[in-house]
Structure formats: structure tokens, C-alpha cells
Amino acid sequence: PDGGGAALAPALWSNVAACHLQLGEHAAVDAACGKALALLNAGASKLEAARGGGSGEGDVAVATLRRQLAKVHARRGAARVALGRLPDAEADYAAALSHEPSNAKLAADLEEVRAAAAGPLDAAGLRARGAARFQSGDFVGAVAAYSALLALPRGRGGGGQGSAVGEVDVLAALSNRAAALLALERYKDAAEDCTAALAAHAAALAAAQGDCGGGNGGSSEVASGPDAVQLSALLDSLNDKWPLDIGRAAAASRVAARRGAAAAHLKDFSDSALDYASAARLAGWAGDDDRSKQLAGDALRCAALAGGANSDAGHA
């Protein structure tokens, strides 16, 4: 990058930094970004002068410069995080965000670096980090945050500020991590998280049925998480009477729907149809009729696909 036009040099050094970042060569990223920033900052005063003179071309050039600066600072920030230089990384992300204030991913990156610099997060902090990473489109970061939450010591209750994680936090983390895993096309992993969450919902249902003198009192059949057939049968046993709070019905519906989506991507349309049908029933019990109808439609479409697949297999 030492040769060639001066106008191209910052972009070349930025691309060199991107290559080093992909290879995990973080010290080299820092050095290449430093060269790019030196060149960009050297031209900043001229561009600002052109803008101040009322030149439309100056305005366009300044906007381009700001995008380049944001990109280079973000790359150096990522490298400095990997190098453990969190204060420097925070400064880089803050600089990047100053050039692109509406960039949600940069804002989330900056928030995460600041949180990391402040020390380990509790369940509430990790839940907020996971949500921020998901909303910014950083699904890998969301999975990491929810995984860290699930690794915390378990306790009773949930939603509090202590270090122990209650059932509410665990179930939400499993459901939200499954959503991130679906976005990453890791369908088997997403289905496993959904099944783990459904195991807890099934256990609560079994306990409620036991209190009412029915059910199996929590048999080992669903101890490891009900499959699609078992979940459908369990809901059938309720006789259209949901024995728990509607918040749990809504949560279980989301998880069943996500497992249904994972099964559909894995071409297991029979299980997908059953899970979508279970999700529709749960959404109805939660009072969300529109969502229930949508999920019922998904169930019908997957059932039709399952029928077509079975027909094709019969003629093979």
C-alpha cells in the first residue's frame, strides 16, 4: 500500500487491516489501522475547508471520510478487544460512533466494551447484552451473552439483580439463544435449546396436573424434554384448560414455534407441523388469537409438506 494514489492508500490499509482481523492477527490490525487513520486525518482539514466553502462535492467527500473513519476505528476496536486493551478499544468504538451516530451495531459494540471493562455482568446485564447484540444483528454475540447467563449459578425465582439465575431467566435465555441460533442457521442447536426449555414447561404442567389429581406427576417420559409428539399429547391431556399463568403459555408457545421452525429447516415437516400446532394452541391459551391463527397456518403448511414427502417416499 506504500505505492499508488494517495486517495486509495487509506482504503488499502483498511483492507489490509480487515485481512489481518480475519486471520486473527490483531497486532497487525492495530498497525494497519494506525496507518489508515493517519492518512485519513491528514486529509480531514482540507475536506472540512471544502465543505465550509459551500461545495457540494466537499459535503460528499466529508460523508465518505466519516464512513471510512468509522470503519477503521471499529476494526481497530475489535482488534484491541482481542488484545485485552479495553480502554483503547472503548475509545476506538466511541470515535467510530461519533462518525456514524445512527449505527446500532457500533452503539452495541461500545456498550459491550464498556460493560466488559466494568467487570463481570450479572443475569440482568447479560440479558440486556444479549438483547442488544440480537437487535444489532450480531447473533454470535447474542449467543455468547445468553450462554454466559446460562453458565451462572442457578437459584430460585428469576428476574432479580443477584448473581443466582432463576427459572424465568433460564427459560428466557434458552428461548432467546434459540432465536439467535436460528438466525445463524444452527438448527439442531436451536432445537436442543427449545427442547430444554420445553422440559421445564412440561415439568410445571405435570406438577400442576398432579396438584389437581391428574396427569402422571412428572414422569421420566418428559424429563429430558418432550419431543413434538409428546408435547402434543401433553397438551391434549389438559382438555383445553391451561392450569398455569398465561405468561408461561406465551413463553412455551414461542419456544414450540422456534423448534417448529428449526424442524422445518431440517426438513422434518411432521415434527414441525406438530410443534407449530402446539404453539398455536398455547398462543390461544395466552390470549393471542392472531398469533394462534398464524401458527395454525404454519402447521397446516408443514403438514402438507410432510404429506408430500411421505407420498414421494412411497413412490420411490
N, C-alpha and C positions, 0 to 999 in steps of 0.2 A: 504493500500500500504506500511505500515511500515515493513511488513514481506516479505519473499520470496527473490528471487535472486536479487542481486544489479543491474544486467543488465536489469531486467524487470521493476525496480522501476520508472525510468523516463517515460516510456511508460504508466505505470499505472497512475501516477499523471497527465499525459497529457490527458488520457481518462477521469479521474475524472473531469478535467477542462472542457472537451468537454460536459460532462453531465450537469455540473453546467451552462454552457453557454446556452445549450438548454433550461434549466429551467429558465433562466433569473436571475440567482444568481451570479451577476457579481463580488461582493467582494470575493466570494468563488473561482471564476475562477482565480482571481488575486493571491490568496493564493496558490492554487494548481499549477499554472504555476510557481510561485516562487520556490516551492519545486522541480519541474521537472528541471528547469533551473539550480538550484544549483547542482543537481546530474549530469546533462549533462556537465556543465562547469568543474566540478571536474575531469571528465574523458577526457576532451579535450586535456590536455597536454600529456597524455600517448598516445593518438591516433595520435597526431601530431608527437610524437617521433617515433612511429612505421612507420609512413609514411616517415619520414625523413631518416629512416634506409633502405628504398628501399623495404619495404614489400608490396606486392600487397594486402595482407589482410588489412594492415593499410590504404591503399587508399580506399578500400571498406568501412571500418569502419568509416573513416572520412566523406565520402559521406553520409553514413547513419546518422551520427551525425548531419551533416548540415541540412538534411531534417527534423530531429526531432527538432532542434533548430528553424528552420523557422516556423514549425507548432505551437510550443509552444508560440513563440513570437507573431505570428499572432492571436492566441486565446486570449492572454493577451491584445493585442492591441484592439481587438474587445470589450473586457470587459471594458477596460479603456475608450474607446469612450462612452460606455453606462453610465459610471460613471462620465462623463464630464471631465476626466483628459486628455485633448487633447495633451499637450506636452509629457506626458508619453506614450500615445498611438502612437504618431509620432515616438518616439524613438524605440518602440517595432516594428512597421512596418518597420522602416529603418533597424533594426537589422535582421528582417526576410528576407528582400530583399537582404541584404548582403550575406545571406546564400543561397538564390535562386535567383540570379540576373535576370534570364530569366522568372521568374514567373510574367506574365502580370497582374494577379489579385492582387498580392501583390503590384505591382507598382501603380495600380489604387487605391488601398486602401490607400496607403501612400499619393498619390496626393490628395485624397478626404479629408483625415485628415488635411493635410496642408492647404487646401482651407478653411475648416471649422474653423481652428484656426485663419485664416487671417480675418474672418468675413463673412457676408452675400455676396453671389455671385450675379452678375447682370445676364442678359439674356445670354450674351456670355459665362460667366463662367459656368452657369447651363447647357447650351447646350453642352459645352465641357465635363462637368462631365457626363452628360447622355450618350454621345457617348463613353467615356472611360469605363463607367460601362457596357454598352452593349457589347463592344468589348471584355471585360474581362469575359463575361458570367454572370455577376451579373445583371440579368434582374430586380430584385426587386429594386436594387439601381438605375437602369436606369429609372424605372417608377417613383421613388421618385424624381429624378432630374428633369425630364420633368414636373412632377406635380408641383414642386416648381416654375418652369419657368412659367407655365400657371397661377399660382396664383399671379404673378407680375402685377402691374397696366398696363393697355392697352394704347397704343399710336398709332401714325401714323407711316407709313413706316415699317422698320424692318431691322434686321441685324446690328443695331448700337450698341454702347457701353453704352448707357444710361440705366436708370432703367425702362423706359417705354418699353413695348413689342409691336412691330408692327405685322401686319398680317403675314409677312413672318416667323417670329419666332413662332407665334402661330400655323400656319399650319404645320411647320416642327416639332414642339413639339408634336402635335396631331398625326401626321403620325408616328413619331419615338416611341412615347409611345405605339401606337397600335402595332408596331412591337415587342416591349418588352412584351406586354400583350399576344400576340400570342405565344411567346416563353414560357410564364408562363401558357399557356392553359386557359387563361381567355378570351374566345372567345367573349362572349357577350359584355364585357367591350371594347375589341378591336374594335368590330363592331360599338359601340357607338362613339368612338373617330374618326373612319373613317367617319361616317355619319356627325359628327360635322364639320370635315374638308371639306367634300363634299358640305355642306351647303354654306360655304364661296365661294368655286369654282363655285357653281351654281348661287349664287348671282352675282358674277363677270360676268358670262356668260349672265345672264338675263339683267344686266346693259349694256353690250356690244351690245346685240341684240336690246335693247331699243334705244341705240345711232344710230343704223343702221336702225331704223324704223321697227324692227320686234320683235318677242318674246312677253312675257307677262309683261315685265318691272319689273319683280321681284315679282311674285305673292306669296301669302302665301302658295301655294302648296309645295314649296321647302324651305320655310323659316326655318323650323326646320331640314332641311337636306333631300335630295331626297332619297327615297328607291331605290331598284335596278331597278324597273320598271320605276320610274320617271326619274332616271339618264339616262337610255337607251333612253327614249322618248326625253329628253332634248338634247342629242347628235344627235338624229335623226333630230331634228329641225334645226341643224346647216347646213344641206345639204352638209356635207363633207368639210366645210370651218371653220377652227378653228380661231376665231376672236381675240384671246389673244396671249401672248408670249408663246413660246414653253416650257419655264421653268415651266409655270403653267400647261401645258398639261402633262409634265413628272411627276410633283408632284401629279396631280389628278389621273394619271394612277397608281402610286404607292399606293395611298390610296384606289382606287377602287379594286385593286388586293388584298390588305390586307383584305378588307371587304369580298371579294370573298372567300379568304382562311378561314376567320372566319365562313362564312356561310356554307362552305363545311364541316368544323369540326362539325358544329351544325346540319349536315345532311339536310340543306336547299339547295338542289342542284339546284333548279330552280333559286333562287336568286343568288346563287354562279355563275351559268352559265352566267346570265345577267351581273353581275359585272365584271367577267373576260372578257366578250366580250367588255364591255365599256372600261375596262383597255387596252385591245388590240387596240381598236380604238384610244384612247388617246396616247398610245405609238407610234402608227404610225404617228399621227399628230406631235409628238415631234421629229420625225425623227429616232426613234429606231426600225427599221424594224425587227431585230432579236428578240427583246423583244416582239414586237407585235405578231409575229408568235407563240412564246412560250405561250403567254397568250391566243391566239386564240385556241391553242391546249387544254389548261386547260378548256376553255369554252366548247369545244366540249365534253370533258370527263365528265364534270359536267352535261351537258345537257343529255348525255347518261345515267348517274346515275339517273337523275331526271325522265327520261322516264321509266327506270326500276322500280323506286319506285312507279310511278303512275300506272304502269301495275300490280305490286304486290297488290297495294291498290284496284284496280278494281276487282281482283280475290279473295279478302279477304272475 
